[in-house]
Amino acid sequence: MTTQETHHAIEITGLHKWYGDFHVLKDINLQVPQGERLVICGPSGSGKSTMVRCINKLEDFQRGSIVVDGIPLTDDLKRIDRVRREVGMLFQNFNLFPHLTVLENCTLAPVWVRRMPQREAEELAMHFLARVRIPDQAGKYPGQLSGGQQQRVAIARCLCMNPKIMLFDEPTSALDPEMIKEVLDVMIDLAESGMTMICVTHEMGFARTVADRVIFMDQGEIMEINTPDAFFRNPQTDRAKEFLGQILSHGFDETAG
């Protein structure tokens, strides 16, 4: 990351967003170097997911700028499309097509967006299904899989587009506790590959294991940015101390053990 300080994967400057009169994001400034693994945490309603969704223009913003892989985000649809080709996003809910098999879900975008030949797309999909440890599920439909398996399919589907950046919006929040670890294990493996990752999560064990930096947000603002060790050992604000006290007392940090 130190060799390319002049080129960041993501640069957010003076970002503001309103929903009507509600000021949901307030002067967000953030630079994410290439290859960085960033975890964003904070209470519900703090603006975490909204900020991440602004990065690939799933949410509009009213003031400020976002530059993704050197491309300034505007309302120009071609620019938005260019950014989305380079940015994979994993949601709380899996968003798989229920009428398509696992393999078909994974090959759809490479074939239609990247114009990849079908056989090549299938080989690529099988490669990534193996990487997320479910190649044997390729012929099944999403409804035949567990929640953890469906989320791993969703990760494989993102990877089939060869994104430079991966965004995760609370990817384990819809899963039963016993399924959380299998998804986090895949994400940890992905993080070790050097991909730029931004993850909104309450999984504090994952943050400790994977993150280069942790961001704490509250009421639409970035309150703290620090290394995981410093953040967990010595949070700088009373709000972060209160948040950590609540979340760690419920044992949420154990799932990524």
N, C-alpha and C positions, 0 to 999 in steps of 0.2 A: 504494500500500500504506500510505502514511503517513496517509491520510485516514480509515481505519477501524481504528485501533489497538485499539479495544475489541471488535472482532468479527473473530475469526480463522476461517479456513476449517477448521483442525484444531487442537485443543488436546489434548495428551497429558500427563497428570500422574501421576507416581509409578507408572508401568506396570511390572508384573512378570508374567512368565509362566514356568511350569514344564512340562516334559514329564517326568512322573514325578518323579524326584529331580534331573533336569537343569534348572538355572536358566538358561533361554535368553534372557530379557530381564530386566535388572536396573535398576530405578528409572529408566525412560526419561521424560524431561521435554522436551517440544518444543511450540512454538507456530509454526504456519505461517500467516502473513497471507494474505489473499485475493490471488490473482494471483501469489504467489511460485512460483518454479521451484527446486525443491530436489532435489539429487542426493545419494544415499546410497551410499557405497562402503565397502569393507572386505574382509577375507579371507573365504573360504568358512566358513560356520558361525558368523559373527559376530552373527547375529540380524537382518540387514537385511530379508530377505524376510518373516520372521515378523512383524516390527514393522509392515511395510506391510500384511500380510494381516490384522492386528488392526484396522486402520482401518475396514474394511468387514465386520468380524466373520466373515471366513473362518477366522480363528483365535480361539479363546476366550482370555481372559486372566484371571488369578486375583486380581490386585490392581491398584488404580489406576483411572483414568478416561480415557475418550476422548470428546471432544465434536466432532462433525462438522457444520459449517454450523449451529451452535447446537443440535444434537440430541444429547443424551447417549446414548451407546451402552450399552444394557442387554441383558438376555436377552429383552426384549419383542420378539416377531417383527414387530410393526407398526413399531416404531422401526427395527429392522434393515432392513426393507423400504424405509422412507423414506430412510434413509442410502444404501442401494444404488441407489436411483433417481437420486441426485445424484452418485454416485461411479462413474466408469468404471474398469475395471481391465484391463490388458493383461498377459498371462502370457508365460512363456518359450515355451511351446507354444501354438499359435494357437487351439486349442479351437473350430474351426469345425465346423459340422455337414457331414459329407462328402456326405450325400445331398441337400443343398440347394444351389442355385446361390448365387453370390456375392450377388446381389440379394436372394434369399430369406433368406440368413443375416442380412443387414442390416435387413430389414423385420420380422423375427420379433418382436423385443422391442417396437418401437414399436406394432405392431398388437395384440399380446396384453397388454402391460403398460401402455402409455399409451393404449390403445384408439383409436389413430389410424386413420383410414380408409386402406384399402389403397393407393389411388392417391396420397394425400398421403405415406404412408410410402415409396412407391417414388420419388417425386420427391425426398424428403429423402435417401434412400439414394444416389440418383444424384448429388446435390449433393456428398455427402461422398466418394463414390468418385472424383469428379472432383478433389476437394480432395487426396486421397491419390494422385492421378495414375494411376488405373486404371479409368476409367469403361468402357473397352472390354472389360473382363473380367466385366461384370455377369452375363452369361448362362452363364459357365463354372462348373464345379464346383471346389471347393478342390484336389482331386487333380490338376487340369489346370494349376495355378499353381506358380510357384517359391515357395520359402520366404519370400523377401522380399515377394512379391506377397501371399501369404497373411497375413503379419503386417500389411501395409497394409490388407487387408480387415478384419482384426480391429480395427485402429484406427478405420476407418470405421464398423464396427458399434458400437463404443463411442460414437462421436460422434453416431450417430443417436438416442441417448437424451438428447442435450443435457446431458451431465453438467457440474456446476460444478467438479468436481475429477477429475483423471485420475491414476491410480496405474500405474506401469510396473514390473514385476518382471523385471529383466534381459531386456528385450524382444528383444535381438539375440543372446543367448547360444546359441540353437539354429540360428543362420543361418551359412551359409558366408561367408567374409570379403568376397567381392564383393557380397553382398546386404546387408551391414550398412549401408553408406553410404546406400542408397536408403531404408531405414527411418529412419535417423537424420535424413536431410534432411527427411522428413515430420514427425518429432517437433520439429525445430528450427522449422519453419514453424508448427506448432501452438503452440509455446511463445511465438512472437511475437504470437499472438492475445490473450494476457493471461489464459489459463486457468491456474488453480492446478494445478501438476504436481509430483508426487513420483516420482522415478525411481531405482530401484536399478540400478546399472550399473557395469561396469568400463571403459566407454568414456570415458576421461579427456579426450579431445578434445571430446566432447559436453559434459562437465561445464564445461570452460573456456569453451565457446561460449555455453552456455544458462543455466547455474545462477546464481541470485542468491546461494545459499549451498551449501556442500558440507558434508555430515556424514560423519565417519569413525567407523565402529563396529568394535569388537573385543570378543570374549568377552561379548556381550550388553549392552554398555554403549556409550553415546555418548562417544567419547574427545575429539573435536574438532568444533566448528562454526565455519566461517569463510567468508569470501568465496573464490571460486576462486583469485584472484590470490594472496591471503595463504596459502591452504592449499598451493598448489603451490610457491610460492617459499620459504615458511618454515613447514613443519609443526611443530607445537608439541610433539609427543610422539615418542619414539624409535620406537614401533610404527608411527606414520603415516609416518615417514621410511623405515623398512624396507619398508613396503607400497608406497609410491610408487617406491622404488628398484627393487623387483622388477617392478612392473607397467609402469613406463615403459621399463625396459630391454628389455622384450619388444615394445615398439612399439605397445602397445594404445592409445596416445593419438593415433595418426595417423588412425584410421578416420573421425573426424568432420571431418577437415581442412577 
